[in-house]
Amino acid sequence: MRSEAEINRVVDEYADMVKRVCFYHLKNKTDTEDVFQNVFLKYMTYEGSFADREHEKAWLLRVAINASKDYLKSFFRRNVVSFEVLHEVEAEEAEEHREVLEAVLSLPVKYKDTIYLHYYEGYSAAEIGRILGKKENTVYSLLFRGREMLKEKLGGDGIDE
Amino acid sequence: MMALTNKIYDAFDHIQADARLKEGTKQFLRERNRGKSRQGYHQVMKYAVSAVCGLLLLVMGGVGTSWILRPVSYVSIDVNPSIELALNRFDRVVSAEAYNAEGEEILDGLPLKWKKYTEAIDTVIGSEGMRLYLTDTSQLVLTVVADSANEAKLTEGVKACTSHVEGSCHSTQADINEAPQAHENGISCGKYKAYLELSQYDSSITLEECRRMSMEEIWERLREYEEGGEDDAIDGTGISEESVGDGTETGEETDCGYGYGNEERRGYGYGNGSSHHGGGHHGGMHE
């Protein structure tokens, strides 16, 4: 069992990251918060140790992705689908952010994961491959296809690589 | 113009965990953590309670078992075979002991344990092996060894069991306090009582001799002494005092069969007036 100080540090440090992962999968606040707490609960009860902070972060990412996918697969979630997609995003948020986010969130899960991990977290294809358990080349393909889909969704206007 | 990379980054960057979510999660984890601790405490308490209950059950089981298994009374069945049934407080047989080889042969394979004592007596007396010893001249002596609360009841049962026995049959009682001495000496309570009686007439008689003697032999000798004592008493030899003194137990022994002899023994035979051996203390009946 991890100490309270350690748990608080991890919550402070990775709360945003975990929330993003949960949110782009679940697309609503309630489910996001449920899974969010469960991710840290898993961390609290995890008996293993981490080689370093990078290892710890990668572990949390993998757990958050898997927990979100599991939640989506759950019977309850499948039968009580929330349509409040994106409405959780703050109203005052810039229209442009909302549009991009909406485009990202509309992608199939496998693209969303690679897009997020690459464009936001800055992981390389090889690192993403290790986190997601995919081949590096597969990750490249997913990144390429995902970016193409985003361009298409965003109309290509003003999109610059 | 904004690069897609930046746009994606910015879009994600706007998703943040607010303080409420962070604090709520920390609180949730703290509670779960405490719950775990409490769960650990409850687990320990649960095991402790289980252990105590288990121990209690064991103790109660042990006490109960010992309570049920402990013999509180005995019924000796002596002919030549010498057998003793140990009864618990429910008058059930908790063990059956043979005090000589003949007794062992009879007990061998007889299902007596947990039987009601009356059934057990019936089983022993009715057994093939025992029938060989129940002759016209044999003495079947059943001795009830119990405290005053159970003695009469057990004696009643014993009499009922032996009412149909052909041949000489007697029921008698012995002091429960003498049982340990009898058992220490490897002899049934019934025979031990007979030995004590005989030793009053003949101080040279040993337990070993009595152990080897059949009840028929012991009783025959007792009868001789008593009849002799009576003759002496009649003759004024003074021996009668000892004999008659022993007669304090007169009436303890009752005939429960149809055979001979009993009426001549102790309280029944006095006054018949016939002496076989002229009052000698060592009648020499036992070879």
Interface residues (C-beta under 8 A of the other chain):
Chain A: M1 E4 I7 N8 V11 D12 A15 D16 V18 K19 R20 F23 Y24 E33 F36 Q37 F40 L41 M44 V89 E90 E93 A94 E96 H97 R98 V100 L101 V104 I115 Y116 Y119 Y120 R147 L150 K151 L154 G158 I159 D160 E161
Chain B: M1 M2 A3 L4 T5 K7 I8 Y9 D10 A11 F12 D13 H14 I15 Q16 A17 L21 K22 G24 T25 K26 F28 L29 R30 R32 N33 K36
